[in-house]
């Protein structure tokens, strides 16, 4: 498994401080949170974000109560209340699903739309803006703010909102436009939702299939640590969507499953207290309020993903739930590598013969043609040839 040491990871930001990629991510700490969250939860339904034709089921619709009361404590090993059935609806059990996209990158948006349609969920678009349009006075602090690179993406529309509380949307899933997931994403989320209800202590029927007492769900990351003060885990064993050890790529700080007594085909859901990368994450209404307040108080800029990780670690009232191995990662397509990112510079002559996605066994992006032309008949390709043959049936338990 490819990893970096903790020193390497934290030093990575400093060593790449001069690079456009790392410098760009630093600005995201305030603006990605303070702009995108207000935007996705409050913007009136017109223009680029129309009304959804497929809403989440009534069981997770908006209630007159702004935020649910914390669930009573759930003992270790006790099964949570509620059902994961709504996870398979057109918004994956969330009230809204959003993808972040620069308007000029319609190629990425088209690819995302095709992938999401073939795996059965709808989304709205959050329009990104370029870094040179950011005004310093909008930032909560200028300490450690880098020279703004003109080619990086920020979620925009900070001025379009009107307050995060106005629409009172209870849950939203946010994905990057190059995100990729397994063709069985909905089935994976059924298990994750059960785990989320367990970790968040759901003892009574919740409005959301993921439970009502969480702030952030970290579905797509490149590093996540378990909170040492909470050793509960929801365990999925003999899971054929778990990537083999040789094909797991993370920057650092992922649970050492073998040391915890789990096999190589095991996935766990747990309370997280740190993490890196935001390929996909969900926020509850209450969680969005907490993030907005937290980021408004920051004294020094950090990369957005690390900033969120620090809040998971340092705010005892901020409940972050993660999954490992992750369910969403970043896809790198075949062809010119310069098409990968809008926050860096690449040699236009560099070519990639074959596309890939780290940590995803049956990549949706790599199975587009199969899904279009008979994937329902079992013609789905694994990303690697050395997958283990599982001798035991898939099973779950509450640790």
C-alpha positions in Angstrom: 0.0 0.0 0.0 1.5 3.4 -1.0 1.6 5.8 1.9 3.5 8.8 3.2 4.8 9.2 6.7 3.1 11.7 8.9 6.1 14.0 8.7 6.1 13.7 4.9 2.4 14.5 4.7 2.6 17.6 6.9 5.8 18.6 5.2 4.2 18.1 1.8 2.4 21.4 2.1 5.6 23.3 2.9 7.8 21.6 0.4 5.3 22.4 -2.4 4.5 25.8 -1.1 5.8 27.3 -4.3 3.7 25.1 -6.5 0.4 26.2 -7.9 -1.3 23.1 -6.8 -0.6 23.4 -3.1 -0.9 27.2 -3.0 -4.2 27.0 -4.7 -5.6 24.5 -2.1 -4.6 26.8 0.7 -7.2 29.4 -0.3 -9.9 26.8 -0.3 -10.0 26.6 3.5 -12.2 29.7 3.9 -13.8 30.2 0.5 -14.7 26.6 -0.3 -16.5 26.4 3.0 -17.8 29.9 3.5 -18.9 30.2 -0.2 -20.0 26.7 -1.2 -21.9 25.8 1.9 -23.9 29.0 1.9 -24.4 28.5 -1.8 -25.5 24.9 -1.9 -27.8 25.2 1.1 -29.4 28.6 0.4 -29.4 29.7 -3.2 -32.9 30.2 -4.6 -33.8 27.6 -7.3 -33.2 29.5 -10.5 -30.5 29.8 -13.1 -27.7 27.2 -12.9 -29.3 25.2 -10.1 -32.9 24.3 -11.0 -35.5 22.6 -8.9 -34.9 18.9 -8.5 -37.4 16.6 -10.2 -36.3 13.8 -7.9 -36.3 14.6 -4.3 -35.3 12.4 -1.4 -38.2 10.4 0.0 -40.4 12.1 2.7 -38.6 10.2 5.4 -35.8 12.7 5.1 -37.7 15.8 4.1 -37.3 19.1 5.9 -38.8 19.2 9.3 -40.1 22.2 11.2 -37.3 21.4 13.6 -34.1 23.0 12.4 -31.8 20.4 13.9 -32.6 17.1 15.4 -31.9 16.5 19.1 -28.8 14.3 19.7 -29.7 10.6 19.8 -29.5 8.7 23.0 -26.2 6.9 23.5 -26.0 3.6 21.6 -23.9 0.9 23.3 -21.0 -0.7 21.6 -22.2 -3.6 19.4 -25.8 -2.6 19.5 -27.6 -2.4 16.1 -29.0 1.1 15.3 -32.5 2.0 14.5 -33.7 2.9 11.1 -33.5 1.7 7.5 -31.1 2.2 4.7 -33.7 1.8 2.0 -33.8 5.4 1.0 -30.1 5.3 0.1 -31.2 3.8 -3.3 -33.3 6.8 -4.3 -32.2 9.3 -7.0 -30.3 11.5 -4.5 -28.6 8.6 -2.6 -30.6 9.2 0.5 -29.5 12.9 0.8 -31.8 15.8 0.2 -29.5 17.2 -2.5 -26.5 16.0 -4.5 -24.0 18.6 -6.0 -21.0 18.5 -8.2 -18.4 21.3 -8.3 -17.4 22.3 -11.8 -15.8 25.2 -13.6 -18.2 26.3 -16.4 -15.5 26.0 -19.1 -14.8 22.4 -18.1 -18.0 21.1 -19.7 -16.0 18.0 -20.6 -15.7 17.1 -17.0 -19.4 17.9 -16.3 -20.5 15.7 -19.2 -18.4 12.8 -18.0 -19.8 13.2 -14.5 -23.4 13.4 -15.8 -22.9 10.2 -17.8 -21.4 8.3 -14.9 -24.0 9.4 -12.4 -26.9 8.7 -14.7 -25.6 5.1 -15.4 -25.4 4.5 -11.6 -28.8 6.0 -10.9 -28.5 9.3 -9.2 -29.2 13.0 -10.1 -27.2 16.1 -9.2 -27.1 19.8 -9.5 -24.1 21.9 -10.4 -22.1 24.4 -8.3 -20.3 26.7 -10.6 -16.7 27.3 -9.7 -14.8 30.6 -10.2 -11.2 31.4 -11.0 -8.7 32.3 -8.2 -7.9 35.7 -9.7 -11.5 36.8 -9.0 -11.1 36.3 -5.2 -11.1 39.6 -3.2 -8.9 39.5 -0.1 -11.5 41.3 2.0 -13.8 38.3 1.7 -11.2 36.0 3.4 -11.4 35.5 7.2 -7.6 35.9 7.5 -4.7 36.8 5.2 -2.1 35.0 7.3 -0.4 32.4 5.2 -2.5 33.3 2.1 -0.4 32.4 -1.0 0.0 34.4 -4.2 -3.2 33.5 -6.0 -2.7 31.3 -9.0 -5.1 32.3 -11.8 -5.9 28.8 -12.9 -7.4 27.2 -9.8 -11.0 26.6 -9.0 -13.2 28.0 -6.2 -16.8 27.3 -5.6 -18.5 30.6 -6.3 -21.6 32.5 -5.6 -20.6 33.7 -2.1 -22.7 36.8 -2.8 -25.8 34.9 -4.0 -26.9 33.3 -0.8 -29.0 34.9 1.9 -28.0 32.8 4.8 -27.5 29.1 5.4 -30.6 28.8 7.5 -33.0 30.2 5.0 -33.8 27.0 3.1 -32.9 24.6 6.0 -31.8 21.8 3.7 -31.0 18.9 6.0 -28.4 16.9 4.1 -26.3 17.4 1.0 -23.6 15.4 -0.7 -20.8 17.2 -2.6 -18.6 15.6 -5.2 -15.7 16.9 -7.3 -16.3 16.7 -11.0 -13.6 14.1 -11.6 -14.9 11.8 -8.8 -15.3 8.1 -9.5 -17.0 5.3 -7.6 -17.7 1.6 -7.9 -20.6 0.5 -10.1 -22.2 -0.9 -7.0 -22.1 2.5 -5.2 -25.7 2.4 -4.0 -25.1 -1.0 -2.5 -22.0 0.3 -0.7 -23.9 3.2 0.6 -26.5 0.9 2.1 -23.8 -0.6 4.3 -22.3 2.8 5.0 -25.6 4.2 6.1 -26.0 1.4 8.6 -22.5 2.1 9.9 -23.2 5.9 10.1 -26.4 5.3 12.2 -24.4 3.0 14.4 -21.5 5.4 14.9 -23.8 8.4 15.4 -25.8 6.4 18.0 -29.2 6.2 16.4 -31.6 4.6 18.8 -34.9 6.0 17.4 -36.1 6.1 13.8 -34.2 8.9 12.1 -35.3 11.2 9.3 -32.2 10.4 7.3 -31.0 6.9 6.4 -27.6 8.0 7.6 -28.9 9.0 11.0 -29.6 12.5 12.4 -26.7 13.1 14.7 -23.7 13.6 12.4 -22.1 16.6 11.0 -19.8 15.4 8.2 -19.6 12.1 6.3 -16.2 11.6 4.6 -16.9 9.2 1.7 -14.0 10.2 -0.6 -10.6 10.9 0.9 -6.9 10.0 0.6 -6.3 9.7 4.3 -8.5 9.3 7.4 -7.8 8.6 11.0 -10.0 7.0 13.6 -10.8 9.0 16.7 -8.7 7.3 19.5 -11.5 8.2 22.0 -14.1 6.1 20.1 -13.1 2.6 19.1 -16.5 1.6 17.7 -16.5 0.3 14.1 -19.1 -1.0 11.7 -17.4 -3.9 9.9 -18.1 -5.2 6.4 -16.2 -8.5 5.8 -15.6 -10.5 2.6 -16.4 -7.4 0.6 -15.4 -7.9 -3.1 -15.4 -4.1 -3.7 -12.4 -3.6 -1.3 -9.2 -3.0 -3.2 -6.3 -5.4 -2.5 -3.5 -4.1 -0.3 -1.2 -3.7 -3.4 -3.6 -1.3 -5.0 -4.4 1.0 -2.1 -3.0 4.5 -2.5 -3.3 6.9 0.4 -1.1 9.8 1.5 -1.1 8.8 5.2 -3.0 8.0 8.3 -5.4 5.2 7.3 -6.5 2.5 9.7 -4.2 -0.5 9.8 -6.8 -3.1 9.3 -4.5 -6.1 9.8 -3.3 -4.7 13.1 -6.9 -4.3 14.2 -7.5 -8.0 13.4 -9.4 -7.6 10.1 -8.8 -9.3 6.8 -7.7 -7.8 3.5 -11.2 -7.8 2.2 -12.7 -5.8 5.1 -14.1 -2.3 5.0 -14.9 -0.3 8.2 -17.0 2.8 9.1 -15.7 4.8 12.1 -15.6 8.2 13.8 -12.8 10.2 12.2 -10.7 12.8 13.8 -8.5 13.8 10.9 -8.3 13.4 7.1 -7.0 14.6 3.8 -8.7 15.1 0.4 -12.3 15.9 -0.3 -13.3 13.9 -3.3 -16.8 13.4 -1.8 -18.3 14.5 1.5 -21.7 15.1 3.0 -22.8 17.8 5.4 -25.9 17.9 7.6 -27.6 21.3 8.1 -26.3 21.5 11.6 -22.8 20.5 10.4 -22.8 23.2 7.7 -23.6 25.7 10.4 -20.7 24.5 12.5 -18.3 24.5 9.6 -19.2 28.1 8.6 -18.6 29.3 12.2 -15.4 27.3 12.6 -13.8 28.6 9.3 -14.9 32.1 10.1 -12.7 31.9 13.2 -9.5 30.5 11.6 -6.3 32.5 12.2 -4.1 30.9 9.6 -4.9 29.4 6.2 -4.5 25.7 5.7 -5.5 23.5 2.8 -9.2 23.0 2.8 -9.1 19.3 3.3 -6.7 19.5 6.2 -8.7 22.3 7.7 -11.8 20.1 7.8 -9.6 17.3 9.2 -8.5 19.7 12.0 -12.1 20.6 12.8 -12.9 16.8 13.1 -9.9 16.5 15.4 -10.2 19.7 17.5 -13.9 20.4 17.8 -15.4 17.8 20.2 -18.9 18.8 19.1 -18.3 18.1 15.4 -19.1 14.5 14.5 -17.2 13.2 11.4 -17.8 9.7 10.2 -15.5 8.1 7.6 -15.1 4.9 5.7 -12.0 3.0 4.8 -11.2 1.9 2.2 -12.8 5.0 0.7 -15.9 4.8 -1.6 -15.0 7.7 -3.9 -11.7 8.7 -5.4 -10.3 10.9 -8.2 -10.3 9.5 -11.8 -7.5 10.1 -14.2 -8.6 9.5 -17.8 -6.6 8.3 -20.7 -5.2 10.9 -23.1 -3.5 14.2 -22.4 -2.5 14.5 -18.7 -3.0 18.3 -19.0 -6.7 17.7 -18.9 -6.6 16.3 -15.4 -6.6 19.4 -13.3 -7.3 23.2 -13.4 -5.0 24.0 -10.5 -1.6 23.0 -12.0 0.5 23.2 -15.1 1.2 20.1 -17.2 3.3 19.3 -20.3 0.6 19.0 -23.1 2.7 16.3 -24.7 2.4 14.0 -21.7 0.0 11.2 -22.5 -1.7 8.5 -20.4 -2.4 5.3 -22.3 -5.0 4.0 -19.9 -7.2 5.7 -17.4 -7.3 4.7 -13.7 -8.9 5.4 -10.4 -7.1 4.6 -7.2 -8.8 2.4 -4.7 -11.9 1.6 -6.8 -12.3 -2.1 -7.9 -15.0 -1.7 -10.5 -14.6 1.9 -11.6 -17.8 3.4 -13.1 -15.7 5.7 -15.3 -13.8 2.7 -16.7 -17.0 0.7 -17.2 -19.0 3.4 -19.1 -19.2 1.4 -22.3 -20.0 -1.8 -20.4 -22.8 -0.1 -18.5 -24.2 1.4 -21.8 -24.0 -1.9 -23.6 -24.9 -4.7 -21.3 -23.5 -4.1 -17.9 -26.7 -5.4 -16.4 -25.7 -8.8 -17.9 -22.6 -9.0 -15.8 -20.2 -7.5 -18.3 -18.4 -5.4 -15.7 -14.6 -5.2 -15.7 -12.4 -5.2 -12.6 -9.6 -2.6 -12.6 -7.0 -5.2 -11.6 -6.3 -8.9 -12.5 -5.0 -10.0 -9.1 -8.2 -9.7 -7.0 -8.6 -12.4 -4.4 -11.2 -15.2 -4.6 -13.3 -14.8 -1.5 -14.2 -18.0 0.2 -16.7 -16.6 2.7 -20.0 -14.8 2.1 -20.1 -11.1 2.7 -21.2 -10.2 6.3 -21.4 -7.2 8.6 -21.2 -6.7 12.3 -21.0 -4.0 15.0 -17.7 -3.8 16.8 
